[in-house]
């Protein structure tokens, strides 16, 4: 790792303390900071045991977050206490590596406080509770004997009534309608899973006493979740409002704490609209190459007819995954280990309602269930012929390769492999930047098209891959624009849906779902932000390295330092400190 030079301005801007003039300090030196960060992580995971399990820390198996009002108050107080301790840290006494971790941790804590206070995670968002009884990891990953995992499921399910009793006390009287409706859908999906797929997954267990306890706990959880959904429907939905915008002040905090970005939302929107027009021009040019006699959107829809059969969907994806990995190695695009453990499988039944394709990596501290999954949701045999065709159109060969690039190689799974092989610290493995994680995978889509994946010089075939890639880029650009317009400029759900339809060229249903997501995930602008930041970093790094530049060298370096804000990555990779703040 290159030496990280201490920077005065970002600390002063982001955290209100200059490194050259520390506040009265209670923490000085690497050892003291290490102890402080370890203490924070102990409390962080103790209050969020599900996070701990996902990370691979199985001392948290079967435990549930206490969401009572008293517990929420204590956790918020703990967050603020550590924020103050970090504010009083003598950052000048820290080594470059520790100063790097200091800023990652400080941002993570700021984000948690923002979630409590500005985002209303616990008093304005019923989705927080609707998805709280999630036991899928206990059947998805074989990290312990099945009997032990069932005991964890029982413990979690028996706690369900407490979770929803707390929800009813914590949530405000009037809630945002999109939040309520989505929470009801999540609750219904959870009970469908508990009453269906979970039971199917455990039907082979022969321990009658244990299964009797499971069935009782499972009924308790299902009844509690159904009761919560009914309460939302009866008590909250009739008086729900459309006040879901977080406002410009909170939006600026999100940009700052999440990614160290000080640009105004208006400036980012200006950049996004300009990039949207640019990508639409590329989209139109690719369509013209394929068929100059049709409208670009019609060419795009024609492309979707070129898809696998229902029977060949997963086998074809599996075959193309390996073709993509070979392309990376042959072209020296990024370092790849000789041995990988990625399984291409059908999406589990419980996740099919909300996913077409997804990546599921083990936690960075998992030592037993270390396989990763690339899930593809198959056609449902019960669907009509038209429904089957509509579903398969989402998996045209060009778009599916683009999705595989995003989810597997060189996207998220490659990201995971490099993280695990790196010398990243615990802080760097636990706390990740939204823009870095999704921006990298989204960047890879365009990078692979630029490098010529899939067509061997065939102009029309190249245009088909480019059309699919830019189609996905338009989606992410629309997310950026709609996020800012929704949360800072008062755009309503109807107009947001129309924006997607007009600029992404998809129908009303998928456009509405994307607009709906924007009401509760304003951070989905970070797909595009991260991609643009990485592209800017590549230009600057190439200018710095000159004849020593290679794409493989750049990519390996980007993937070698945890999951940081791109702003911090610029400090690691660029020698000229005057360029560090120029993220876009």
Secondary structure, 3 states (H helix, E strand, C coil): CCCCCCCHHHHHHHHCCCCCCCCCCCEECHHHHHHHHHHHHHHHHHHCHHHHHHHCCHHHCCCCCCCCHHHHHHHHHHHHHHHHHHHCEEHHHCCHHHHHHHHHHHHHHHHHHHHHHCCCCCCCCCHHHHCCCCCCHHHHCCCCCHHHHHHHHHHHHHCHHHHHHHHHHHCCCCCEHHHHHHHHHHHHHHHHHHHHHHHHHCCCCCCHHHHHHHHHHHHHHHHHHHHHHHHHHHHHCCCCECCCCCCHHHHHHHHHHHHCCCCCHHHHHHHHHHHHHHHHHHHHHHHHHHCCCCCHHHHHHHHCCCECCCCCHHHHHHHHHHHHHHHHHHCCCCCCCCCCCEEEEECCHHHCCCCCEEEECCCCCCCCCCCEEEEECCCCCCCCHHHHHHHHHCCEHHHHHHHHHHHCCCCHHHHHHHHHHCCCCHHHHHCCCHHHHHHHHHHHHHHHHHCCCCCCCCHHHHHHHHHHHHHHHHHHHHHHHHHHHHHHHCCCHHHHHHHHHHHHCCCHHHHHHHHHHHHHCHHHHHHHHHHHHHHHHHHHHHHHHHHHCCHHHHHHHHCCCCCCCHHHHHHHHCCCHHHCCCCC
